[in-house]
Amino acid sequence: MSWFKFKLTSESDHVADLTILAPVSGVILPIEDVPDVVFSEKIIGDGVAIQPSTGTIVAPCKCTVREIFNTRHAVVLRTESYGLELFIHVGIDTVDLAGEGFSSTVAEGDLLSPGDPIIKFDLKGIQKTKTLITPIVISSQNNAVIKTIEKLSGNCEAGVTPIIKIDIDKEATKKAQQTPGR
């Protein structure tokens, strides 16, 4: 299932409608490398993953906290531009830790700027889970129609390095927003 066109590159000077910065420092990986079919088969959306080297998740763009899981291992953000939803999930099977090793100071509805801390986690303490690979998944929940997504690769620094560049089909988005019942 392909929602939009994408390419994988290590660098890009392309100016996109929306640029998503790394929410955690580490190494960017293809979403297909995540050892969980929900992510690797893009069941909930497309994106990238990061093998984290630090224990802090930060805001990857100007956004609002839509949902923070009570176990603090995952967060859903809504981008200020175009209302796209970003799902950031720290590790795989980390829900089984029942919040142990995770903390957060944000609440649903908080407005965040790029680099604002969202979740802190004990990098060594949660290594007992399946993997620390952290998927970052994009979803268009606000009638925004994504034209292209460019996924970057390589090392990344939280709140600094672009990891995804998104172009919006503005005409299709305008039509979708005008369609009754959407």
Secondary structure, 3 states (H helix, E strand, C coil): CCCCEEEEECCCCCCCCEEEECCCCEEEEEHHHCCCHHHHCCCCCEEEEEEECCCEEECCCCEEEEEECCCCCEEEEEECCCCCEEEEECCECHHHHCCCCEEECCCCCCEECCCCEEEEECCCCCCCCCECCEEEEEECCCCCCEEEEEEECEEECCCCCEEEEEEECHHHHHHHHHCCCC
